[in-house]
Amino acid sequence: MSRDRISGATTKMIGRLLPLRRFLRERRGTAMIEFAFVAPVLFVLTIGTIDVGRLVWSVSMLHHMAREATRYASVHSSAANNPASTSDLQTYVDNRLIGIPASDVAVTSNCVDPNTNALSALPCAAGYTVQVQLDYTYTFLLGSMIGLNPMAVQGDSSMVVL
């Protein structure tokens, strides 16, 4: 092989690599490529943070409404002029829930006899303990996309009827 042939092949190869070198040195568009890699991660983190906040808020609201419903049932005991029934308690909770669909919240209430621990329906007599439990199924915003199942959350409270 002659020296001219080698230098000709080398020159031809270098000629083909020059556009590649220019392309590799080019910096325009790199921010867009980097953003394309980072944006989905930031999006999922942002929605996840919002979702956790919504979950904490829903649990807090359920506990607050359980306390309020327990107080309502305690004040409207069997000795009151207008004793509360289970349906009254459901209506009370439905009218005061904020941010949670009232139709998705199940209200369970019982009266507990202090002597026998037997359960009975509302209204409660004096000395009995009113127990109220609110159940709700929380659905995550991105749950179906990242494999999170809906979560059952509840708020409960109990209070002695005076």
Disulfide bonds with the S-S distance in Angstrom:
Cys111-Cys124 1.71
